Amino acid sequence: MRQVVLTPDLEAGGYTVTVPSLPGCISEGDTIDEALENIKDAIQGYIEALESDGLPVPPENTPRLLVLEV
């Protein structure tokens, strides 16, 4: 399981999702659910590409954190 960060796109709508432990792994979606489903595919592809190239998969070492705007 990887920690992800959801960022609302205030201009275009939807959400951008990044994975702190996988630099450059990014996806988006019109809803939170869609964005989370899309990032699962992006994570799988990212890890498969690393393994295919014989590169190590970075460990998930980011502390769990939930940030809410108030």
Stockholm file with secondary structure:
# STOCKHOLM 1.0

chainA/1-70         MRQVVLTPDLEAGGYTVTVPSLPGCISEGDTIDEALENIKDAIQGYIEALESDGLPVPPENTPRLLVLEV
#=GR chainA/1-70 SS CCCCEEEECTTTCSEEEECTTSTTCEEEESSHHHHHHHHHHHHHHHHHHHHHTTCCCCCCCCCCCCCCCC
#=GC SS_cons        CCCCEEEECTTTCSEEEECTTSTTCEEEESSHHHHHHHHHHHHHHHHHHHHHTTCCCCCCCCCCCCCCCC
//
